[in-house]
Amino acid sequence: MKKGTSLLLNIIMLVVVFFVVTTYQQRNLLSSDSSPAPYFNLPVLNDSEQRIDIAMLKGNTTVVYFFAPWCTICRYSMPNLEAALVDSNINAIGIALDYKNEQAVAQFVSELKLTMPILLGDKNTQSNYKISAFPTYYVIDQQLRITARSMGYSSQLGITIRAQN
């Protein structure tokens, strides 16, 4: 009985610490209280003539995933994003930030076999979305309001739950 109680207390403490750390990490991100998502109009990777702006996302729930090609956690988390959204009506776009050149982004995308649109972000995008660590993502609803956010590694289940709320 004593071992069971001790294990339960350890699990509770772990959960509490996890939530405290997560809350602290996300303290400077944009609010997820349905505030409007900041505007962007960015070029598509490997097609500088094509651009996507935020207005094109209206009418769909979209996960906007900010990453850097050198980010190890992004390398493990981005496939979870694609897997989570395979059979859903939720869209995803990746926005590359903090990259040396377009080829570094293209190589990263190719190695992970990503199929979502990848945009080339800039310092304004990073500042407007308050990105201070990678990966960070926001869920934007059909009216272009932020409804969820996360920083750091996300599992397929975590992405699915945030995107469907």
ABEGO torsion letter per residue (X at the ends): XAAAAAAAAAAAAAAAAAAAAAAAAAAABBBAAGBBBBBBBBBBBGBAABBBBAAAABGBBBBBBBBBAABAAAAAAAAAAAAAAAABABBBBBBBBGBABAAAAAAAAAAAGBABBBBBBBAAAAAAAGBABOBBBBBBBAAGBBABBBBEBBBAAAAAAAAAX
